Amino acid sequence: MTATTPSQDYEDISEREHGPERLAALRALLEREGLDGLLVPRTDEHQSEYLPGYAERVAWLTGFTGSNAFLVVLREEARVFTDGRYTLQVRAQTIGPAFTPDDMTENPVSAYLAGLDLTGQRIGFDPWLHTIRGIKRIEAAIAKAGGTLVPTEGNLIDRLWADQPGRPDAPIVPHPLRYAGQPHGEKISAIASKVSDAGCDTVVLPQADGNAWLFNLRGSDVPQKPMFLSYALIGADGRAQLFVDPGKLTSEASAQLEGTVEVHETGSFESALEALGRQGAKVMVDPATVSKKVADTLKDAGATLHEASDPMEPLRARKNATEQAGARAAHVRDGVAVTRFLAWFEREAPKGQLDEIAAAEKLLAFRIETGALRDIAFTTISGAGANGAIVHYRVTTQSNAPITPGSLYLTDSGGQYLDGTTDITRTLPVGEPSDEHRRCYTLVLKGHIALARARFPKGTSGAHLDTLARQFLWQAGLDFAHGTGHGVGSYLGVHEGPARIAKQGHVALEPGMLLSNEPGYYREGAFGIRLENLVLVTEETDVGGDQPMLGFETITRAPFEPKLIDTTLMLRDEITWLNAFHADVHDAIAPHLEGEDLAYLERACAPLKAG
């Protein structure tokens, strides 16, 4: 993979002005196809969250560019469902009344469809873009409403999208063992054992990031995510098949796979599924990640499906010792860059000459100066004032706002390094903060600390812990409309399953999992606050008692903002934790700083006293 200097694009990629005319063209096509509606989830054939350009069909049709959406197009209405992170963004990026925004948490798509009168109507869907589990709920809802779900031949939006990007063709390279920590052959064997234990013949693995991890390969088919589009089949006998464009594999990647992995063209994947069917194979499929198309192809050819959780996900989520060490090293390196930015911001922002793009570019420059940055982990969120209240705000040359004295500035960013992926959010005052800024920041910080200090028995899920981060906001009549934490990959996706810390996070946390801790508070039209560190789940040995306990090791290495902390609202134990965290930050990154940057670190990490 040719090394390039990481960069961020600030052009407005939303084409909201074309939404109504494109919607009209789609409805005309639906009429010609004998359909009354169409379901358009924002995903690709691999059920990805982060998409290659050709799969951004929701954005092309509606103008909405967020990472989570489900569009329901009917004769008289087109409803864009998203979640609480995008409440403001979806309103700004779509044109009404052509499109109606909705919240999929408060009004699930299936509940909305079930409540309609669809008597005699035929609703189309692309079976490659819907999971087994997801389409089952949708099909039941449409049937309840009196309608029929109809698979389309090919993707209908692709027929209308004249300048649709082509399939990515970036090279695929090895991910060295010194970073991966485990040979791909061992990973394959571990999965094969799980397939065998389940009494199955093979398992379908459709996820791009999962296959990158499994085969110790990396690519760049998806912006800012070092993964490549592929499918894999792993047999109980250890036979491994990778379905990808072989021309994308470098000679080193091909050599790494030789003798252990059969490489086939992506186009032969359906034929391989049909062959399994003819053999009468029992095939393991995860109903949450395997598409309806894959399932139907297998069943129609004679295979038996065994629905089970993806056996690779827990193996990938539990970082091995090498991956954990790499994550810690990446966070020290990244922490130096972020702290240099924090010091620079404190000096420059009160002058009133900065804007959101200038700040984002300066942060990127500090990361590039580490000499190890491969790419940014995601588009940097750089939100000044009211823009900070837009949870996944993307600054553009059109929206670029000045960073004004007396306001708050929110920056959520991360880096892709060969040894780890980082993700950090800090909220900063521009000059002196107001009492209300300090109150809200401190309530968020108290929740962050409560989660960071948690001790919990094995079997505890993220849903059990989510309340810890919200409790102080709730007591003040406040809350935030996003999860508290997500899994993070090892030089892979910044969002990774299966565990998360959220109201719907029902997977048990296990040692080695890497997650974010990021409570927040957002006041529309005024400011946003989010405080994010990454944490490793660890086994705790010093808590006493007779029950084995788990906890969190915070590995992010950059300080919080002392000017925004109201110590009169904090308990002594909270201040003790914060001082210990800042001492760790200081010890880790002070040797790499000098001059004004080191002086800033000394001030930011100075011990606080109870108010």
Phi, psi and omega in degrees: 000120182292129180287132175232157178287123180302145180211168176231138180266133182248015177282149179283109184270354178285133177245050185302330183295338179269354185305307183300319181290323178292323177296318178298320178295322178294318180296324177295320177295319178300319180297319179294330181274359181073031180244151180255352181191174181211139174260129183229091175282149177274093179195184175233191183293346181256008180059042183276152171274318178260128195243148166291160187305320185297337184267001181279058186287323178296316179297317180298319185281319189253332188099345182281127187249010179293170188270358181220118180199154175217120184255129174246112180258120176239182183299317187249355184211146171232111187253127181257107179269135173213194182242182187299339178294335190242017182305314181283319185296318184293327176294321183285332188259000177237155182254123174265157005274007181302318181239139180245114178290149177209162182253116184289345176280313180282330182225081182306148182304317182296322179293320178299312182295319181297334181274358180271167169257101182247028184306121178077001184272149179249118183251120183276156175204150175270112187294346175287338190256006181234135179283164177304312183290316184296316183287335178296317177296316181296316182298319179296320181293316180293321177297319178299326180278357177094007182258180180231137178269130186232121176291141179266156173274105185075180181264124186292325179294326178299331179291333183266337189277094187294320184253035179301132178301151177281175177291139182295147182229027181293149181293153177249129186235160176293148169257110190304147182299331180294344175255323183286323175082351181208130179299148181296331178298322178293322179295317179299316180298320180296320179289319179302321179297321178293322178296315179297316181299330180277359180074025181254164178267328182200167177231143176265127179240102187262354192273132184296314182290325179296317180290328175298316178294314186301315186264007181053050177232157175221152179218199178210043177289335182243131182306130173068007179234114187284062181230174181219151182284128183192166169235158175218150172235126177242122181272159177298336179273005179091359178293128182240127178237130178245126181253108186201163175291109183300334180293344179278340181285125173292166180299325179293321179293318178298318180296324180295324183276340187303131177087348181236335185225131173274126181257127180232156174299144178303323182297344180267005184296315180299321179297322178294322177295317179297324178296321176299321178297316180296332178279354183069031185290150171262115190246128177279128178225139175271116183294346180272347183229340181272135186284157175303322180298314179298314181298315181293322179299316179296311183295317182297332181272354176113004180282157172256132181264137174242108182279127180201161177297146178307118183291345181278328189303311180294328178294317180290323183291326179276097184296134177284176186300321179294316179295322178295316178297321178296320179298318179296316180296318179297324182284331172294312180300313181292324179297324176298314181297314182294320181293323174300321177295316180300319178295315178299317182297317180300325179285318191265326188299319182297345179288345176078019183253358184267156169227178187297319181291318180300320180293315180297320180294323179293319178297317177299319181299318179296322178293319179299324181293348174293338182077002183238357184289125176270324180189168168284153184281339178189168179296122184300130173273117182231093190243117179264136174055235183297332179294335177294341179278350175272107196305314179248049181299136175241113181288137175233170178297334179280323184267349186313117185251149175291150175263104192259145177304141180091357182255178172251151178231131181246129176232122178239118189207172177195166180234149172257114177241154181302332182262358179173163177248134181245158180203118185216140174234134174228144176246130190235143174276147173258096189081220182272128180281161176277167177299324180291322174303314184292321179298309183293319178300316183292323176297319177295316180298320179299320177294319178301314181294320180301319178289318181299328183271358188299142169237136187206150182284160176301143184098352179287136179256171178297329178297327178293330187263343186304323182298329181303321183281344184257345194303319184284326173295316179300319180298335179263009180076026183237168178192178173224148190259044173212168177294161180274336182199150178229157174289156180229139182275175176257101189047055179211218182289144178283344170245126184214139177271183002266348186271150172203162178254100186195167180300332179256016181272092189255007176273133181295139177282141182227154180305137179097346177291139179249121185225165174265155174234101191216067172291163181203178172208137187226121178253107185305132179081001184231295183196165173228148178227129172213138181232113188233126167238161170260146183228145172258136174284130184231159172274128183265134183241359189239025184259353181075192179078184184245014183242126175300137185234153173246164177202194182238139169253115178282125183249352177294143185231069173208144187283159167278176185262105184297332180296338183261004183261122175263099186293342179291344179266358187252148176275161182300319180296326178293318179292324177299315178298314183298318179295321178293319177299314181294328176295319177296316179301312182301312184295327183283321190248346180303322179297346184255005182240160178207169174058224183296328179294317179293321179298320177298313181301318180300317180292315184294330184261005179298138182301138176266152177249152179300139182281000000 
